[in-house]
Amino acid sequence: MTSGERRTLTATAVEVAACRMEVLVDTASERPRDTLELTEHAATAGADAIIVAVPQHVPHRGAVVAHLADLARRPDLPVLVHISETDSSLDLLALSELTSLAPNVVGVQLSTFDLAFVTEALMTFGSEFRILADVDEMTYFMLAAGAHGCVHPIANVVPGWVAEMYYAVAKDGFVEGRAAHRRLYELTRAVGAAMRPLAVKQMMSRLGLLPSAELGPIRHSIP
């Protein structure tokens, strides 16, 4: 999407949510200037929190921490940092430095298979430190370890199933949570084996949730 389209999406999300739920906006962009503009727009548009990413153009850990701290201090909002498998510069020590420089950094969106990170982060920063699981296959396990929520593309297709898994784990219903996790797992594998987000869009189209005209060219299909 273009920056303009992303600004429109943010404004639409805030309008549709209508204060019934929190709106978190990911402002990461390949261009630092666009990241800054999207961050400032999200804050003025009424977002409840910002998600920023570890910059790929910054060479070392100290510079990464400084860059994220500067970006996080700009909006008067809570900020989460998106951490992926390639973000080796942002370990728990660096995250501690970041939170001391920018106290409004209150959590992470975790796109890794590092289950231990969930436990270690909560022990380091306390139970209020927000962790969103962002690897589909790890969602159940990270929730069980104490993560507060998830970013799950299959929620576009079967939101009730994802919610069922979350609430089952939240109330310590691990039997029900495991059952929900296994029911979602086949869909998760199907999406992982195809091109995202096209596979999710194709599923939504088959359920009548998305007009087929909006799918665009699909070179990969799902069973």
N, C-alpha and C positions, 0 to 999 in steps of 0.2 A: 504494500500500500504506500501511497505517497504521504508526505507529512500532513497535507491538507485532509486527506481521507482519514488519517489517524486522529486528527483533531475533531473531525465530524463524528467519528466513532465514539470518542471520549464523551463529547457533549450528549450524544444520543443515549449512551449507557447511563449517564447521570440522570438524564430526563426520565428514562424508563424505570430505573431503580426507585426514583422518587422517595429517597430516604428510607425505603423498606429494607435495604441491604447495603453493605459497604461496597464501594466501587474502587478497585485497585487498578491503576493504569501503568502498564509497562511502557517506559519512554525510551528504551534503548534504540540506538540508531548507529549506523556505520559512521555517520558524520557527527562529530561532537556538537557542532552548532545546532543541528536538528534535534539532538538529544536535549540540549538546553531549552530550545523553544518548546518542545513537546512537554518537558517537565513544567515549565512556567505556565503553559496553557492548561495542563491538567489541574494545577493548583487553582487557577482562576475559574476553571469550568465547574468546580465543585467536587472533584475527586476526593476520596477519603484517605488514600495513601498512594504512594508512588513506588514503582519497582524499577530499580536501576540495575544495569549490568556491568560486569567487570570489563573495562575497555580493552580492546585488542591492540590498540596502537600505543599503549603505555608500556615501557620496557621492563620495569622491575617492581618489586613489592612496595617499596616506599612510595614510588610515584603512583601506583595503583591506589593505595590508601589515601594519599593526598588528593588525587583526582576525585575519588568517590566521596570523600569528605566535603570537598568544595561543592560538588553537585548536590549532595544530600542537604547541605545547609541552605540551599536557595529556596526550596518550598517550605512553607510553614506547615508541614504535614509529616506524618510518620512515613518512613522510607524502609523498604525491604531491598536486599541485594540479591540479584539472580546469580547463583553460582552453578557453573556447569563442570563437566569432567575435565575440561581444558583449563580451568581457572586455578592452576596450582599455586598462583601467587597469593591467593586469599585463603589462608588457613585460619585456624582459630586464633592464633596470636595476632595476625594481621587484622582479623575481624574485631578483636579486642581493642586494638589501636584505633580502628575506624570508629567504634562506638564511643570511645573517649573523646574523639575529635568532633563527632557529630552524634549527640545523644538521641537525636530523632531517628537514627537507624535502629529499628526495633525487631528486625527479623530477616529471614532469607527465604528465597524461592530456590529449592534445592533440586537441581537437575543432575544428580549423581546417584550412583549405586552405593554410596558410603553410608550405610545404616548407622554405623558408630557415630557419625557426625551429629545425628539427631540427639543422641544421648549426651555426647560431650558438650554440644552447644547449650542444651538445657541445663546441664550441671554447671557450665561456665557462666551463663547469663541469667539463669533463673527460668522458672516455668512460664513467665509471661513473654519470653522471647518467642516471637512468632516464626513457625517453620511451615512452609507450604511444600508438600511433596510434589515433584514434577517429573517423575519417571513412572509411567503407568504401572509397570510390573511391581514397583516398590511401594505403591501408594498404601496398600493395606499394612505392610510391615512398618513403614514410617509412622503411620497413624498409631499403630499399636505401641511404637516406641515413644510416642508423645507429640508427634507433629500435630499442628492445629487445623490443617486443612490440606487441600490438594488442588492442583491444576490438571484436570483430566479431560482430554479431548472427547472421550466417549460420553461425557456429560452432555454434549450437544445432541446425542442420539438417545440415550437412556438416562436422563438426569435423575430419575427416581432410584435407579439401581445404585448410582454413585452415592446419592444421599443416604440410602439404606445402609451401605457399607460404612459410611462415616458415622452415622448415629449409632450403629451397632457397636462399633469400637469405642465411641465416646462414652457409652454407658456400660463399658466393660463386657459387652455381649460378644465375646470372641467367637463363639460357635456360629452365631448369626453373621458376624463380620466375615468369618472365613468363607461361609457359604456365599455371601454376596461377592466376595473377592473372586471366587472361582467362577461364578456366573459371568462376571465381567471379563475374566481372563481371556476367553475365546475371542471376544470382540477386540480386546486390546491387542492380541496377537495378530488378528486380521489387519488392523490398522497399521501395526508396526511392520508388517510384511509388504505393505503397499505404500503409495506416496501420500504422505499427509501434507495438506489437509484434504486432498481429493478423496481419499477413502472415507473420511468422516462425512464429507459433503454427499458422497454417493449413498451412504447409509441413510442420511437425513432425507435425501430425495426419495428413496424407496419407502420411507415412512410417511411421506407427504409433508415433511417439516421444511423442505426447501424446494422451490421450483427447479425442475431439471434444466431450465434455460440458464440458470445462474451457475451451473457446474463448469462450463467452459469445456475445452477438449480434455478428455480423459483417456490416457494411454494405458493405464493400469486398471484392472477391474478386480473386484473382490467376489468371492463365491456367495 
